[in-house]
Amino acid sequence: MGANQLENFEIVKVNRRDIHGADYNPRKISESARKKLRAGLKKYGLVQPIIVNKPTMNVVGGHKRLEEMDTIIRKPDYELHVAMINVSEKDEVSINVFLNNQSAMGEWDVFALQDIKGMFPDIDYEADMGFDESDINILFGRQEEERKLIENQAEAEEFTPDAFREAKKKSREKAKAENKNGDSCNLSESDYVIQIVFPNNHEKHEFMKKIRKPEKETYLKSSILLDIYNHVYDISVFGGEDGKY
């Protein structure tokens, strides 16, 4: 079927009316994420085929992309190419979850993302890559603020990738020199804020669940960390069950 021993699909042209979403699909999407997906489809098109299982004609991967295609094309039926697989219903369900399981995916290399931005300054993290402003703050912290400051200072010059890297290098060297000279004690208005970065969304979800806070919350008071510290201290010193955190 495939070009090598691992390819377990074939590209097939089907009619939209002949395929359907799986009732068991556990994947959900927020309205803001849906808007990003729709914008991405309009900008780049469908660059990855929808996955369909031949025995059931269920969509196995790409439910949300297909839904947004329907809203964009606005026809009761149309043709599309899909990656057709042929597996049991049990394997179909497992594949569906596996394709969306964040624990089986990699993590962002923040420095690599920064290098991409350095090489292609015109790329917009939000409009082109789909990040939220909160994502950018968590991933890059003040590095993004630094980038914007450098770009503003150089708006009258030709801002090439090499110029960006040189300006960024000078900015970091200046910050290191200030810290070495003892200027780190002169705190700015934002120096009372720290950022905690989780390796993936699953870890963040588990943490927020344990501290009993809304998953979408982006700001937590320092008292939360103090409560966690005191709780752990009490367990280590006095014993007891770890029930709250």
N, C-alpha and C positions, 0 to 999 in steps of 0.2 A: 504494500500500500504506500509506504513512505519512501523517501529517498535514502533512508538509513534505518537501522534496526530499532531506533527509538521513536521515530515518527509514527504515530498511531492515528493518523487522520488523513482525510483527503479533502481537497477544496471542491465544493459542489455548489452549483447554482440552484437556489430554491425560491419559491414564492413565499412572501411574508405570511400569507394566510395559512401556510402549511406548518409553520413552527409556532411554538407557544412557550410562555414562561413556565417554569416548574413551580407547582403549588408549594413545595417544601422549601423553596429558596430562602435561606435565613438572612440574606444580605439586605440591608436597608440603607437609605441615603437621605441626608438632610436637604432642605430646599436650597441652601447656599451651595452645597456640593453639586446638586443637580444643575444649577445654573452654570457652574464652572464646566461641567461635563458637556452641556449643550453648547457653550461657547467654544470649547475645545473641538467639538465635532464640526462646528461651522468653520472654524479657522483651519484645522488640519485635515478634516474629513475622517472617515473610518479607516484607520491605519492598521487595525488588528481585527481579524475575522471573528464573528460570533461563533461560539462552539455549540454544536447541536448533536444530540445522541439519536442515531437512526432508528432504533427500535421504538422509542417513545416520541421522537421529534420534539423533545423538551430542550429548551435552551439550558446548557450546562455552564457556560461562561459568557457574560455579556448582557445580562438582563437589563441593566440600567442604560447601557449604550443603545440597546435595541429600543427601549422605551423613548429615549430622546430622539432617535432616528425617526420614530413614528410621528413625533410632534413637529419635526423639521420638514419631513417629506409630505406629511398631511395627505396621504392616500390610503384607501382601505387595503390596497395590496400593491406590492412592488417586488422586484427581483433583487436578490442579494446573494453574494458568495459567502458560504459558511465553511468552517472547519468541521467536517462530519466525522464523528467517532462512532464506534459500534461496540457498546459495552452493556453489561447487565445493569438493572436498575440500582442495585446495591453499589456498584462501582460508580455509577452516574452520580449518586448522592455524595459519595466520598470525594469524587473529583470536584464537584461543585463547591464543597466546603474548602477543600485543599487549595483551590485556585484563589480563594479570598482569605485564606488563613494568614494573618500577619506574622504569626510565629514561624511560618515557613518561608517568610520573605527576608530580605536583607534590611540593613539599616542605612540611613544617610551618612555618607562621609562628608561632614561639614566642610572640611578643607577642600575636598574635591569640588563641592558646589561653589565655594568661593573662587576657586581657580577657573571654573567655567565662566563665572561672571567677569573675572578679570580678562579672560580671553575674548569674551563677547559682551562688552559693556552695554550694548543695546538691548540685551535680553532683560525682560521684566519678570521678576520672580512671581508676581501675582498674575499679570495678564498672560504671560507666555507659559509659565510652569504650573500655575494653579495653586500656589501657596497663599494662605491667608497672612494678613499682617502679623497676627499672633504667632503663626508658624515661623515667620522670618525672625521675629524677636527671640523666639525660643532657640531656633537653630543657630542664629548668628549673633544675637545680643547686640553689643555695641559695634561690632564689625560693620553691620549694615549702616548704622548712623555715621560711622567713619567714612564709609564709601560715599554716602550722599554728600558729606561735607567736602570731600576731595573733589567730587564731580562739580559741585557748585563753585569751588575755587578755580576750577579749570574750564569753566563753561566757555570762556573766550578763546581757548586753545584747542588744537586738534587732539582729541583724547583717544589715543591709540591704546591697545592692550599693554604695550611696554610702558607707556606713560602712566597708566593706572597702577601697574605693579611697582613702579619707582616711587610714585606718590604715596602708595600704601606702605612701602618699606620705610620711607622717611617719617611717616606718621607714627609707626610703631617704634622706631628708634627714638623719636622725641618723647613718646610716652615712657619708654624704659629709662631714659635719662632723667626725666622728672621724678620717677619713683626712686631712682638711685640717689638723687639729691635730697630726698626726704619730703618731696612734695605730696606724697601719697596721703599725708595726714590732712591735707586741705581738701576736704570732701566737698563734692558738688551736691546740688539739690537731689540728684538721682542716686547718690551713693548709698542710700539706705535700702536699696533694692538689690536682691540677688536673684539669679535664675537657676532653677533646677531642671536639668534636661533628662528626660527618660529615653531609654534606648529605642522604644517603639510605643505605639498607641496602646497596645495591650498592657504594657507595664504601667502606663499612666492610668488606664482604666482601673486596674487592680488597686493601685495606690489610692485613687480617689474613692473607690468603694470602701476600702479599709478605714479611711478617715471620715467616711460618711459625708462627703461633699459632692455637689453636682459635678458630673464628668466634664461639662463644658466650662467650668469655672477656671479662669486664667490667673486670678490673684488670690493668694492665701495670706492670712496674717501670720506673723512670726510666732504667735502664741500656739499655732498648730504644731510647729516643730518643737516648741518647748514642751507641749503636752506629750508628744511622742517620746522625747528624750526622758521625761520624768516617768513615763509608763515603762519604758525599757529599763530604766534604772531601778524602779521598784521591783520588777521581775527578777533582775540579776541579783539584787540584794536580799529581797524578802521572799522571793519565789512567787508562785501563782501562775495562772493560766494567761496566755496571750490571747485575750478575747477581743479587745477593742481594736488594736492595730495589727 
